[in-house]
Amino acid sequence: MDNSSTEKVVITSNILEEDKACSICKTGIPTHVPDPCRCFLVCKACAMKMATGGRCKLCKEYYTGFFKIQA
């Protein structure tokens, strides 16, 4: 993992402290972020449902999958 990836995970960990629920189902514990945009946090179940990729509704960037947050 390069330094830029590590830095983004740390930033996401700070967001995780504020957002206690999954952005999609609103009940799961957020553990994953889309790659590369990292605009929202989702639980493992929602990440698996959306794993084939899509377009972020916040930044309009395409994401290609999810990765787990290293909190």
All heavy atoms as TSV, in Angstrom:
chain	resi	resn	atom	element	x	y	z
A	1	MET	N	N	0.854	-1.183	0.000
A	1	MET	CA	C	0.000	0.000	0.000
A	1	MET	C	C	0.888	1.231	0.000
A	1	MET	O	O	1.795	1.342	0.810
A	1	MET	CB	C	-0.893	-0.044	1.242
A	1	MET	CG	C	-1.958	1.023	1.255
A	1	MET	SD	S	-2.974	0.990	2.740
A	1	MET	CE	C	-4.201	-0.185	2.289
A	2	ASP	N	N	0.661	2.156	-0.889
A	2	ASP	CA	C	1.475	3.361	-0.922
A	2	ASP	C	C	0.975	4.387	0.089
A	2	ASP	O	O	-0.065	4.224	0.703
A	2	ASP	CB	C	1.530	3.950	-2.330
A	2	ASP	CG	C	0.174	4.412	-2.835
A	2	ASP	OD1	O	-0.796	4.377	-2.059
A	2	ASP	OD2	O	0.086	4.806	-4.000
A	3	ASN	N	N	1.728	5.453	0.280
A	3	ASN	CA	C	1.389	6.459	1.292
A	3	ASN	C	C	0.053	7.131	1.029
A	3	ASN	O	O	-0.686	7.431	1.951
A	3	ASN	CB	C	2.491	7.517	1.365
A	3	ASN	CG	C	3.736	6.973	1.995
A	3	ASN	OD1	O	3.688	5.968	2.699
A	3	ASN	ND2	N	4.867	7.610	1.744
A	4	SER	N	N	-0.299	7.393	-0.239
A	4	SER	CA	C	-1.560	8.066	-0.531
A	4	SER	C	C	-2.745	7.203	-0.131
A	4	SER	O	O	-3.738	7.694	0.375
A	4	SER	CB	C	-1.643	8.451	-2.011
A	4	SER	OG	O	-1.606	7.295	-2.814
A	5	SER	N	N	-2.657	5.881	-0.338
A	5	SER	CA	C	-3.744	4.989	0.058
A	5	SER	C	C	-3.881	4.960	1.573
A	5	SER	O	O	-4.971	4.954	2.103
A	5	SER	CB	C	-3.500	3.581	-0.467
A	5	SER	OG	O	-3.526	3.578	-1.863
A	6	THR	N	N	-2.757	4.927	2.266
A	6	THR	CA	C	-2.777	4.903	3.724
A	6	THR	C	C	-3.423	6.175	4.260
A	6	THR	O	O	-4.247	6.124	5.162
A	6	THR	CB	C	-1.343	4.772	4.280
A	6	THR	OG1	O	-0.751	3.609	3.723
A	6	THR	CG2	C	-1.354	4.687	5.784
A	7	GLU	N	N	-3.081	7.306	3.683
A	7	GLU	CA	C	-3.632	8.579	4.127
A	7	GLU	C	C	-5.142	8.612	3.939
A	7	GLU	O	O	-5.869	9.063	4.805
A	7	GLU	CB	C	-2.983	9.717	3.342
A	7	GLU	CG	C	-3.457	11.085	3.779
A	7	GLU	CD	C	-2.754	12.185	3.007
A	7	GLU	OE1	O	-1.561	12.027	2.699
A	7	GLU	OE2	O	-3.416	13.190	2.716
A	8	LYS	N	N	-5.646	8.115	2.818
A	8	LYS	CA	C	-7.073	8.116	2.552
A	8	LYS	C	C	-7.819	7.220	3.532
A	8	LYS	O	O	-8.906	7.529	3.941
A	8	LYS	CB	C	-7.338	7.688	1.113
A	8	LYS	CG	C	-6.890	8.737	0.116
A	8	LYS	CD	C	-7.070	8.279	-1.292
A	8	LYS	CE	C	-6.549	9.339	-2.242
A	8	LYS	NZ	N	-6.554	8.903	-3.618
A	9	VAL	N	N	-7.217	6.110	3.928
A	9	VAL	CA	C	-7.847	5.226	4.905
A	9	VAL	C	C	-7.947	5.921	6.248
A	9	VAL	O	O	-8.957	5.841	6.921
A	9	VAL	CB	C	-7.072	3.889	5.020
A	9	VAL	CG1	C	-7.591	3.079	6.196
A	9	VAL	CG2	C	-7.204	3.101	3.737
A	10	VAL	N	N	-6.923	6.660	6.651
A	10	VAL	CA	C	-6.942	7.393	7.916
A	10	VAL	C	C	-8.047	8.441	7.890
A	10	VAL	O	O	-8.805	8.576	8.838
A	10	VAL	CB	C	-5.568	8.038	8.206
A	10	VAL	CG1	C	-5.657	8.976	9.391
A	10	VAL	CG2	C	-4.536	6.954	8.454
A	11	ILE	N	N	-8.169	9.168	6.798
A	11	ILE	CA	C	-9.229	10.162	6.660
A	11	ILE	C	C	-10.589	9.493	6.776
A	11	ILE	O	O	-11.468	9.968	7.473
A	11	ILE	CB	C	-9.097	10.922	5.322
A	11	ILE	CG1	C	-7.851	11.796	5.354
A	11	ILE	CG2	C	-10.338	11.756	5.035
A	11	ILE	CD1	C	-7.458	12.364	4.014
A	12	THR	N	N	-10.754	8.351	6.126
A	12	THR	CA	C	-12.009	7.618	6.177
A	12	THR	C	C	-12.295	7.154	7.604
A	12	THR	O	O	-13.434	7.174	8.044
A	12	THR	CB	C	-11.966	6.410	5.224
A	12	THR	OG1	O	-11.680	6.894	3.915
A	12	THR	CG2	C	-13.281	5.689	5.202
A	13	SER	N	N	-11.272	6.754	8.346
A	13	SER	CA	C	-11.468	6.321	9.721
A	13	SER	C	C	-12.021	7.457	10.572
A	13	SER	O	O	-12.841	7.240	11.453
A	13	SER	CB	C	-10.145	5.828	10.314
A	13	SER	OG	O	-9.716	4.679	9.642
A	14	ASN	N	N	-11.594	8.694	10.311
A	14	ASN	CA	C	-12.131	9.837	11.033
A	14	ASN	C	C	-13.605	10.047	10.692
A	14	ASN	O	O	-14.405	10.382	11.556
A	14	ASN	CB	C	-11.332	11.096	10.708
A	14	ASN	CG	C	-9.924	11.028	11.247
A	14	ASN	OD1	O	-9.641	10.284	12.168
A	14	ASN	ND2	N	-9.046	11.798	10.655
A	15	ILE	N	N	-13.971	9.854	9.438
A	15	ILE	CA	C	-15.367	9.964	9.024
A	15	ILE	C	C	-16.194	8.880	9.699
A	15	ILE	O	O	-17.312	9.105	10.127
A	15	ILE	CB	C	-15.493	9.867	7.491
A	15	ILE	CG1	C	-14.820	11.064	6.839
A	15	ILE	CG2	C	-16.956	9.788	7.065
A	15	ILE	CD1	C	-14.659	10.937	5.335
A	16	LEU	N	N	-15.616	7.692	9.830
A	16	LEU	CA	C	-16.315	6.562	10.435
A	16	LEU	C	C	-16.772	6.882	11.849
A	16	LEU	O	O	-17.845	6.462	12.269
A	16	LEU	CB	C	-15.396	5.334	10.441
A	16	LEU	CG	C	-15.957	4.032	10.988
A	16	LEU	CD1	C	-17.162	3.599	10.163
A	16	LEU	CD2	C	-14.898	2.957	10.989
A	17	GLU	N	N	-15.995	7.668	12.597
A	17	GLU	CA	C	-16.375	8.032	13.951
A	17	GLU	C	C	-17.646	8.876	13.971
A	17	GLU	O	O	-18.444	8.784	14.884
A	17	GLU	CB	C	-15.234	8.790	14.619
A	17	GLU	CG	C	-14.018	7.924	14.869
A	17	GLU	CD	C	-12.833	8.709	15.393
A	17	GLU	OE1	O	-12.993	9.918	15.665
A	17	GLU	OE2	O	-11.755	8.116	15.528
A	18	GLU	N	N	-17.860	9.674	12.924
A	18	GLU	CA	C	-19.041	10.528	12.847
A	18	GLU	C	C	-20.259	9.778	12.316
A	18	GLU	O	O	-21.369	9.974	12.769
A	18	GLU	CB	C	-18.743	11.728	11.948
A	18	GLU	CG	C	-17.637	12.618	12.468
A	18	GLU	CD	C	-17.202	13.661	11.449
A	18	GLU	OE1	O	-17.882	13.795	10.418
A	18	GLU	OE2	O	-16.201	14.325	11.700
A	19	ASP	N	N	-20.062	8.930	11.313
A	19	ASP	CA	C	-21.149	8.202	10.680
A	19	ASP	C	C	-21.218	6.789	11.248
A	19	ASP	O	O	-20.400	5.955	10.925
A	19	ASP	CB	C	-20.947	8.131	9.164
A	19	ASP	CG	C	-20.965	9.496	8.517
A	19	ASP	OD1	O	-21.592	10.397	9.092
A	19	ASP	OD2	O	-20.360	9.656	7.458
A	20	LYS	N	N	-22.205	6.540	12.082
A	20	LYS	CA	C	-22.291	5.253	12.761
A	20	LYS	C	C	-23.152	4.231	12.024
A	20	LYS	O	O	-23.226	3.100	12.442
A	20	LYS	CB	C	-22.858	5.449	14.179
A	20	LYS	CG	C	-22.026	6.361	15.048
A	20	LYS	CD	C	-20.690	5.754	15.384
A	20	LYS	CE	C	-19.937	6.663	16.338
A	20	LYS	NZ	N	-18.578	6.287	16.552
A	21	ALA	N	N	-23.787	4.621	10.922
A	21	ALA	CA	C	-24.648	3.689	10.194
A	21	ALA	C	C	-24.298	3.678	8.715
A	21	ALA	O	O	-23.806	4.657	8.163
A	21	ALA	CB	C	-26.116	4.069	10.377
A	22	CYS	N	N	-24.577	2.563	8.078
A	22	CYS	CA	C	-24.358	2.385	6.646
A	22	CYS	C	C	-25.142	3.441	5.856
A	22	CYS	O	O	-26.290	3.742	6.181
A	22	CYS	CB	C	-24.815	0.982	6.251
A	22	CYS	SG	S	-24.860	0.674	4.483
A	23	SER	N	N	-24.529	3.989	4.820
A	23	SER	CA	C	-25.176	5.017	3.997
A	23	SER	C	C	-26.348	4.468	3.179
A	23	SER	O	O	-27.220	5.225	2.768
A	23	SER	CB	C	-24.162	5.621	3.024
A	23	SER	OG	O	-23.138	6.252	3.718
A	24	ILE	N	N	-26.378	3.159	2.955
A	24	ILE	CA	C	-27.425	2.554	2.132
A	24	ILE	C	C	-28.579	2.018	2.981
A	24	ILE	O	O	-29.710	2.460	2.867
A	24	ILE	CB	C	-26.845	1.424	1.249
A	24	ILE	CG1	C	-25.673	1.939	0.394
A	24	ILE	CG2	C	-27.936	0.796	0.380
A	24	ILE	CD1	C	-26.013	3.073	-0.543
A	25	CYS	N	N	-28.286	1.051	3.857
A	25	CYS	CA	C	-29.367	0.400	4.629
A	25	CYS	C	C	-29.690	1.120	5.936
A	25	CYS	O	O	-30.724	0.858	6.543
A	25	CYS	CB	C	-29.016	-1.058	4.898
A	25	CYS	SG	S	-27.646	-1.291	6.066
A	26	LYS	N	N	-28.816	2.001	6.388
A	26	LYS	CA	C	-28.984	2.795	7.614
A	26	LYS	C	C	-28.991	1.977	8.902
A	26	LYS	O	O	-29.256	2.496	9.965
A	26	LYS	CB	C	-30.277	3.634	7.569
A	26	LYS	CG	C	-30.409	4.510	6.351
A	26	LYS	CD	C	-29.362	5.583	6.310
A	26	LYS	CE	C	-29.633	6.523	5.138
A	26	LYS	NZ	N	-28.470	7.212	4.682
A	27	THR	N	N	-28.696	0.662	8.808
A	27	THR	CA	C	-28.675	-0.160	10.019
A	27	THR	C	C	-27.339	-0.854	10.258
A	27	THR	O	O	-26.973	-1.097	11.397
A	27	THR	CB	C	-29.782	-1.242	9.973
A	27	THR	OG1	O	-29.590	-2.057	8.824
A	27	THR	CG2	C	-31.161	-0.604	9.934
A	28	GLY	N	N	-26.623	-1.183	9.196
A	28	GLY	CA	C	-25.354	-1.890	9.323
A	28	GLY	C	C	-24.227	-0.977	9.776
A	28	GLY	O	O	-24.293	0.245	9.651
A	29	ILE	N	N	-23.183	-1.587	10.307
A	29	ILE	CA	C	-22.000	-0.848	10.721
A	29	ILE	C	C	-21.132	-0.617	9.483
A	29	ILE	O	O	-20.774	-1.565	8.788
A	29	ILE	CB	C	-21.204	-1.635	11.773
A	29	ILE	CG1	C	-22.050	-1.817	13.032
A	29	ILE	CG2	C	-19.889	-0.931	12.100
A	29	ILE	CD1	C	-21.465	-2.778	14.032
A	30	PRO	N	N	-20.800	0.641	9.176
A	30	PRO	CA	C	-20.016	0.911	7.971
A	30	PRO	C	C	-18.582	0.399	8.078
A	30	PRO	O	O	-17.875	0.719	9.039
A	30	PRO	CB	C	-20.059	2.434	7.845
A	30	PRO	CG	C	-20.391	2.937	9.200
A	30	PRO	CD	C	-21.165	1.860	9.887
A	31	THR	N	N	-18.194	-0.434	7.129
A	31	THR	CA	C	-16.861	-1.029	7.134
A	31	THR	C	C	-16.172	-0.945	5.775
A	31	THR	O	O	-15.004	-1.311	5.668
A	31	THR	CB	C	-16.935	-2.510	7.532
A	31	THR	OG1	O	-17.823	-3.179	6.641
A	31	THR	CG2	C	-17.404	-2.673	8.961
A	32	HIS	N	N	-16.864	-0.481	4.739
A	32	HIS	CA	C	-16.297	-0.450	3.389
A	32	HIS	C	C	-16.553	0.902	2.713
A	32	HIS	O	O	-17.546	1.562	3.015
A	32	HIS	CB	C	-16.926	-1.558	2.540
A	32	HIS	CG	C	-16.513	-2.923	2.948
A	32	HIS	ND1	N	-16.972	-3.534	4.093
A	32	HIS	CD2	C	-15.673	-3.797	2.369
A	32	HIS	CE1	C	-16.438	-4.732	4.195
A	32	HIS	NE2	N	-15.644	-4.922	3.156
A	33	VAL	N	N	-15.649	1.274	1.794
A	33	VAL	CA	C	-15.789	2.497	1.003
A	33	VAL	C	C	-15.586	2.148	-0.469
A	33	VAL	O	O	-14.858	1.217	-0.788
A	33	VAL	CB	C	-14.798	3.598	1.423
A	33	VAL	CG1	C	-15.112	4.122	2.793
A	33	VAL	CG2	C	-13.368	3.119	1.334
A	34	PRO	N	N	-16.243	2.894	-1.370
A	34	PRO	CA	C	-16.055	2.627	-2.797
A	34	PRO	C	C	-14.674	3.105	-3.267
A	34	PRO	O	O	-14.132	4.073	-2.747
A	34	PRO	CB	C	-17.170	3.428	-3.471
A	34	PRO	CG	C	-17.491	4.509	-2.508
A	34	PRO	CD	C	-17.226	3.953	-1.145
A	35	ASP	N	N	-14.152	2.396	-4.252
A	35	ASP	CA	C	-12.857	2.740	-4.818
A	35	ASP	C	C	-13.055	3.179	-6.258
A	35	ASP	O	O	-13.684	2.463	-7.018
A	35	ASP	CB	C	-11.939	1.516	-4.759
A	35	ASP	CG	C	-10.532	1.809	-5.194
A	35	ASP	OD1	O	-10.054	2.902	-4.884
A	35	ASP	OD2	O	-9.920	0.928	-5.826
A	36	PRO	N	N	-12.665	4.364	-6.670
A	36	PRO	CA	C	-11.720	5.249	-6.015
A	36	PRO	C	C	-12.325	6.451	-5.308
A	36	PRO	O	O	-11.601	7.213	-4.685
A	36	PRO	CB	C	-10.870	5.735	-7.185
A	36	PRO	CG	C	-11.839	5.835	-8.308
A	36	PRO	CD	C	-12.797	4.687	-8.091
A	37	CYS	N	N	-13.626	6.698	-5.364
A	37	CYS	CA	C	-14.163	7.981	-4.875
A	37	CYS	C	C	-14.185	8.125	-3.356
A	37	CYS	O	O	-13.978	9.203	-2.839
A	37	CYS	CB	C	-15.544	8.258	-5.461
A	37	CYS	SG	S	-16.901	7.357	-4.713
A	38	ARG	N	N	-14.506	7.080	-2.621
A	38	ARG	CA	C	-14.526	7.090	-1.147
A	38	ARG	C	C	-15.476	8.131	-0.549
A	38	ARG	O	O	-15.218	8.691	0.495
A	38	ARG	CB	C	-13.106	7.295	-0.607
A	38	ARG	CG	C	-12.159	6.190	-0.973
A	38	ARG	CD	C	-10.759	6.481	-0.485
A	38	ARG	NE	N	-9.870	5.382	-0.777
A	38	ARG	CZ	C	-9.128	5.295	-1.873
A	38	ARG	NH1	N	-9.197	6.235	-2.779
A	38	ARG	NH2	N	-8.342	4.270	-2.058
A	39	CYS	N	N	-16.584	8.389	-1.237
A	39	CYS	CA	C	-17.534	9.418	-0.794
A	39	CYS	C	C	-18.490	8.949	0.297
A	39	CYS	O	O	-19.044	9.760	1.012
A	39	CYS	CB	C	-18.366	9.915	-1.970
A	39	CYS	SG	S	-17.452	10.984	-3.081
A	40	PHE	N	N	-18.731	7.652	0.389
A	40	PHE	CA	C	-19.709	7.171	1.367
A	40	PHE	C	C	-19.237	5.871	1.995
A	40	PHE	O	O	-18.339	5.211	1.493
A	40	PHE	CB	C	-21.085	7.009	0.725
A	40	PHE	CG	C	-21.117	6.095	-0.480
A	40	PHE	CD1	C	-21.449	4.763	-0.342
A	40	PHE	CD2	C	-20.837	6.583	-1.748
A	40	PHE	CE1	C	-21.491	3.927	-1.448
A	40	PHE	CE2	C	-20.879	5.760	-2.861
A	40	PHE	CZ	C	-21.209	4.418	-2.708
A	41	LEU	N	N	-19.831	5.523	3.123
A	41	LEU	CA	C	-19.480	4.330	3.871
A	41	LEU	C	C	-20.646	3.350	3.864
A	41	LEU	O	O	-21.792	3.758	4.048
A	41	LEU	CB	C	-19.158	4.708	5.321
A	41	LEU	CG	C	-17.994	5.684	5.489
A	41	LEU	CD1	C	-18.091	6.373	6.832
A	41	LEU	CD2	C	-16.693	4.954	5.356
A	42	VAL	N	N	-20.333	2.078	3.667
A	42	VAL	CA	C	-21.378	1.058	3.651
A	42	VAL	C	C	-20.969	-0.142	4.501
A	42	VAL	O	O	-19.783	-0.342	4.767
A	42	VAL	CB	C	-21.694	0.589	2.210
A	42	VAL	CG1	C	-22.248	1.721	1.380
A	42	VAL	CG2	C	-20.491	-0.024	1.545
A	43	CYS	N	N	-21.960	-0.925	4.890
A	43	CYS	CA	C	-21.690	-2.153	5.625
A	43	CYS	C	C	-21.240	-3.241	4.640
A	43	CYS	O	O	-21.334	-3.080	3.423
A	43	CYS	CB	C	-22.924	-2.599	6.398
A	43	CYS	SG	S	-24.323	-3.073	5.365
A	44	LYS	N	N	-20.769	-4.340	5.149
A	44	LYS	CA	C	-20.265	-5.424	4.306
A	44	LYS	C	C	-21.362	-5.961	3.386
A	44	LYS	O	O	-21.115	-6.208	2.202
A	44	LYS	CB	C	-19.712	-6.551	5.173
A	44	LYS	CG	C	-19.131	-7.689	4.382
A	44	LYS	CD	C	-18.561	-8.765	5.278
A	44	LYS	CE	C	-17.986	-9.902	4.457
A	44	LYS	NZ	N	-17.422	-10.958	5.323
A	45	ALA	N	N	-22.573	-6.132	3.903
A	45	ALA	CA	C	-23.674	-6.678	3.096
A	45	ALA	C	C	-23.999	-5.766	1.913
A	45	ALA	O	O	-24.148	-6.232	0.777
A	45	ALA	CB	C	-24.918	-6.886	3.965
A	46	CYS	N	N	-24.063	-4.468	2.138
A	46	CYS	CA	C	-24.362	-3.523	1.050
A	46	CYS	C	C	-23.192	-3.446	0.074
A	46	CYS	O	O	-23.404	-3.345	-1.136
A	46	CYS	CB	C	-24.709	-2.153	1.613
A	46	CYS	SG	S	-26.315	-2.108	2.445
A	47	ALA	N	N	-21.965	-3.507	0.583
A	47	ALA	CA	C	-20.794	-3.493	-0.295
A	47	ALA	C	C	-20.811	-4.698	-1.223
A	47	ALA	O	O	-20.503	-4.582	-2.414
A	47	ALA	CB	C	-19.512	-3.472	0.531
A	48	MET	N	N	-21.210	-5.849	-0.716
A	48	MET	CA	C	-21.268	-7.056	-1.539
A	48	MET	C	C	-22.348	-6.935	-2.617
A	48	MET	O	O	-22.161	-7.381	-3.745
A	48	MET	CB	C	-21.487	-8.279	-0.661
A	48	MET	CG	C	-20.267	-8.582	0.199
A	48	MET	SD	S	-20.504	-9.949	1.331
A	48	MET	CE	C	-20.457	-11.318	0.192
A	49	LYS	N	N	-23.466	-6.299	-2.281
A	49	LYS	CA	C	-24.542	-6.113	-3.254
A	49	LYS	C	C	-24.133	-5.148	-4.365
A	49	LYS	O	O	-24.591	-5.259	-5.491
A	49	LYS	CB	C	-25.796	-5.571	-2.568
A	49	LYS	CG	C	-26.470	-6.564	-1.653
A	49	LYS	CD	C	-27.649	-5.916	-0.961
A	49	LYS	CE	C	-28.211	-6.819	0.113
A	49	LYS	NZ	N	-29.255	-6.144	0.889
A	50	MET	N	N	-23.272	-4.185	-4.043
A	50	MET	CA	C	-22.878	-3.142	-4.988
A	50	MET	C	C	-21.477	-3.384	-5.562
A	50	MET	O	O	-20.927	-2.517	-6.244
A	50	MET	CB	C	-22.904	-1.790	-4.264
A	50	MET	CG	C	-24.245	-1.428	-3.685
A	50	MET	SD	S	-24.143	-0.007	-2.572
A	50	MET	CE	C	-23.650	1.280	-3.695
A	51	ALA	N	N	-20.900	-4.543	-5.324
A	51	ALA	CA	C	-19.499	-4.813	-5.646
A	51	ALA	C	C	-19.153	-4.742	-7.127
A	51	ALA	O	O	-17.993	-4.581	-7.474
A	51	ALA	CB	C	-19.100	-6.172	-5.091
A	52	THR	N	N	-20.110	-4.841	-8.002
A	52	THR	CA	C	-19.803	-4.825	-9.433
A	52	THR	C	C	-19.511	-3.425	-9.950
A	52	THR	O	O	-19.128	-3.256	-11.094
A	52	THR	CB	C	-20.961	-5.432	-10.251
A	52	THR	OG1	O	-22.155	-4.709	-9.959
A	52	THR	CG2	C	-21.149	-6.896	-9.911
A	53	GLY	N	N	-19.707	-2.431	-9.111
A	53	GLY	CA	C	-19.411	-1.054	-9.499
A	53	GLY	C	C	-20.670	-0.257	-9.761
A	53	GLY	O	O	-21.781	-0.761	-9.696
A	54	GLY	N	N	-20.478	1.007	-10.048
A	54	GLY	CA	C	-21.594	1.907	-10.286
A	54	GLY	C	C	-21.105	3.336	-10.320
A	54	GLY	O	O	-19.917	3.593	-10.452
A	55	ARG	N	N	-22.022	4.246	-10.160
A	55	ARG	CA	C	-21.680	5.664	-10.190
A	55	ARG	C	C	-22.090	6.302	-8.865
A	55	ARG	O	O	-23.231	6.162	-8.421
A	55	ARG	CB	C	-22.399	6.339	-11.348
A	55	ARG	CG	C	-21.904	7.713	-11.610
A	55	ARG	CD	C	-22.408	8.218	-12.925
A	55	ARG	NE	N	-21.742	9.470	-13.239
A	55	ARG	CZ	C	-21.889	10.116	-14.364
A	55	ARG	NH1	N	-22.667	9.629	-15.293
A	55	ARG	NH2	N	-21.252	11.235	-14.561
A	56	CYS	N	N	-21.182	7.024	-8.254
A	56	CYS	CA	C	-21.436	7.692	-6.977
A	56	CYS	C	C	-22.474	8.790	-7.177
A	56	CYS	O	O	-22.363	9.608	-8.089
A	56	CYS	CB	C	-20.134	8.282	-6.442
A	56	CYS	SG	S	-20.348	9.193	-4.903
A	57	LYS	N	N	-23.464	8.824	-6.314
A	57	LYS	CA	C	-24.502	9.845	-6.409
A	57	LYS	C	C	-24.032	11.197	-5.878
A	57	LYS	O	O	-24.634	12.216	-6.158
A	57	LYS	CB	C	-25.746	9.401	-5.654
A	57	LYS	CG	C	-26.416	8.220	-6.316
A	57	LYS	CD	C	-27.654	7.776	-5.594
A	57	LYS	CE	C	-28.254	6.599	-6.335
A	57	LYS	NZ	N	-29.415	6.065	-5.690
A	58	LEU	N	N	-22.930	11.200	-5.125
A	58	LEU	CA	C	-22.409	12.447	-4.577
A	58	LEU	C	C	-21.451	13.154	-5.531
A	58	LEU	O	O	-21.623	14.322	-5.835
A	58	LEU	CB	C	-21.704	12.181	-3.240
A	58	LEU	CG	C	-22.576	11.592	-2.141
A	58	LEU	CD1	C	-21.737	11.248	-0.925
A	58	LEU	CD2	C	-23.676	12.558	-1.758
A	59	CYS	N	N	-20.445	12.440	-6.016
A	59	CYS	CA	C	-19.431	13.077	-6.867
A	59	CYS	C	C	-19.565	12.722	-8.343
A	59	CYS	O	O	-18.849	13.263	-9.170
A	59	CYS	CB	C	-18.026	12.724	-6.379
A	59	CYS	SG	S	-17.531	11.017	-6.700
A	60	LYS	N	N	-20.457	11.794	-8.664
A	60	LYS	CA	C	-20.711	11.343	-10.049
A	60	LYS	C	C	-19.558	10.553	-10.652
A	60	LYS	O	O	-19.563	10.248	-11.834
A	60	LYS	CB	C	-21.063	12.516	-10.975
A	60	LYS	CG	C	-22.171	13.406	-10.455
A	60	LYS	CD	C	-23.461	12.660	-10.288
A	60	LYS	CE	C	-24.570	13.624	-9.888
A	60	LYS	NZ	N	-25.545	13.048	-9.023
A	61	GLU	N	N	-18.557	10.197	-9.872
A	61	GLU	CA	C	-17.438	9.396	-10.363
A	61	GLU	C	C	-17.837	7.918	-10.347
A	61	GLU	O	O	-18.590	7.482	-9.479
A	61	GLU	CB	C	-16.219	9.620	-9.468
A	61	GLU	CG	C	-14.980	8.923	-9.946
A	61	GLU	CD	C	-13.755	9.284	-9.119
A	61	GLU	OE1	O	-13.836	10.166	-8.260
A	61	GLU	OE2	O	-12.720	8.663	-9.357
A	62	TYR	N	N	-17.327	7.160	-11.303
A	62	TYR	CA	C	-17.592	5.729	-11.322
A	62	TYR	C	C	-16.694	5.028	-10.313
A	62	TYR	O	O	-15.512	5.337	-10.216
A	62	TYR	CB	C	-17.350	5.149	-12.711
A	62	TYR	CG	C	-18.424	5.526	-13.693
A	62	TYR	CD1	C	-18.257	6.586	-14.555
A	62	TYR	CD2	C	-19.626	4.819	-13.727
A	62	TYR	CE1	C	-19.254	6.939	-15.448
A	62	TYR	CE2	C	-20.622	5.167	-14.610
A	62	TYR	CZ	C	-20.443	6.227	-15.467
A	62	TYR	OH	O	-21.433	6.579	-16.337
A	63	TYR	N	N	-17.266	4.096	-9.554
A	63	TYR	CA	C	-16.452	3.280	-8.671
A	63	TYR	C	C	-16.432	1.860	-9.217
A	63	TYR	O	O	-17.358	1.434	-9.895
A	63	TYR	CB	C	-16.935	3.319	-7.215
A	63	TYR	CG	C	-18.367	2.888	-6.997
A	63	TYR	CD1	C	-18.686	1.556	-6.788
A	63	TYR	CD2	C	-19.399	3.822	-6.991
A	63	TYR	CE1	C	-19.996	1.160	-6.581
A	63	TYR	CE2	C	-20.712	3.434	-6.777
A	63	TYR	CZ	C	-21.003	2.099	-6.576
A	63	TYR	OH	O	-22.295	1.712	-6.381
A	64	THR	N	N	-15.350	1.162	-8.963
A	64	THR	CA	C	-15.160	-0.164	-9.536
A	64	THR	C	C	-15.281	-1.279	-8.517
A	64	THR	O	O	-15.208	-2.446	-8.862
A	64	THR	CB	C	-13.781	-0.252	-10.207
A	64	THR	OG1	O	-12.786	0.075	-9.246
A	64	THR	CG2	C	-13.695	0.722	-11.370
A	65	GLY	N	N	-15.455	-0.932	-7.282
A	65	GLY	CA	C	-15.566	-1.928	-6.221
A	65	GLY	C	C	-15.425	-1.245	-4.871
A	65	GLY	O	O	-15.496	-0.023	-4.772
A	66	PHE	N	N	-15.228	-2.046	-3.842
A	66	PHE	CA	C	-15.123	-1.527	-2.476
A	66	PHE	C	C	-13.895	-2.121	-1.795
A	66	PHE	O	O	-13.437	-3.198	-2.153
A	66	PHE	CB	C	-16.371	-1.919	-1.668
A	66	PHE	CG	C	-17.593	-1.145	-2.067
A	66	PHE	CD1	C	-18.333	-1.513	-3.172
A	66	PHE	CD2	C	-17.990	-0.040	-1.346
A	66	PHE	CE1	C	-19.452	-0.790	-3.548
A	66	PHE	CE2	C	-19.103	0.692	-1.708
A	66	PHE	CZ	C	-19.831	0.309	-2.815
A	67	PHE	N	N	-13.395	-1.422	-0.809
A	67	PHE	CA	C	-12.356	-2.008	0.024
A	67	PHE	C	C	-12.694	-1.744	1.484
A	67	PHE	O	O	-13.416	-0.811	1.826
A	67	PHE	CB	C	-10.952	-1.507	-0.355
A	67	PHE	CG	C	-10.669	-0.072	-0.049
A	67	PHE	CD1	C	-10.137	0.307	1.159
A	67	PHE	CD2	C	-10.906	0.901	-1.004
A	67	PHE	CE1	C	-9.865	1.631	1.431
A	67	PHE	CE2	C	-10.641	2.230	-0.740
A	67	PHE	CZ	C	-10.117	2.588	0.484
A	68	LYS	N	N	-12.169	-2.611	2.341
A	68	LYS	CA	C	-12.456	-2.549	3.764
A	68	LYS	C	C	-11.633	-1.463	4.437
A	68	LYS	O	O	-10.456	-1.299	4.147
A	68	LYS	CB	C	-12.173	-3.900	4.427
A	68	LYS	CG	C	-12.622	-3.958	5.853
A	68	LYS	CD	C	-12.536	-5.341	6.418
A	68	LYS	CE	C	-13.053	-5.294	7.832
A	68	LYS	NZ	N	-13.105	-6.590	8.448
A	69	ILE	N	N	-12.264	-0.742	5.340
A	69	ILE	CA	C	-11.597	0.300	6.112
A	69	ILE	C	C	-10.710	-0.357	7.171
A	69	ILE	O	O	-11.137	-1.265	7.870
A	69	ILE	CB	C	-12.634	1.190	6.822
A	69	ILE	CG1	C	-13.512	1.877	5.805
A	69	ILE	CG2	C	-11.942	2.211	7.712
A	69	ILE	CD1	C	-14.727	2.541	6.423
A	70	GLN	N	N	-9.504	0.143	7.277
A	70	GLN	CA	C	-8.591	-0.328	8.317
A	70	GLN	C	C	-8.641	0.667	9.463
A	70	GLN	O	O	-7.867	1.598	9.519
A	70	GLN	CB	C	-7.167	-0.440	7.752
A	70	GLN	CG	C	-7.038	-1.358	6.581
A	70	GLN	CD	C	-7.373	-2.792	6.920
A	70	GLN	OE1	O	-7.039	-3.296	7.995
A	70	GLN	NE2	N	-8.039	-3.469	6.010
A	71	ALA	N	N	-9.605	0.498	10.378
A	71	ALA	CA	C	-9.806	1.455	11.465
A	71	ALA	C	C	-8.828	1.258	12.588
A	71	ALA	O	O	-8.272	0.263	12.817
A	71	ALA	CB	C	-11.220	1.343	12.007
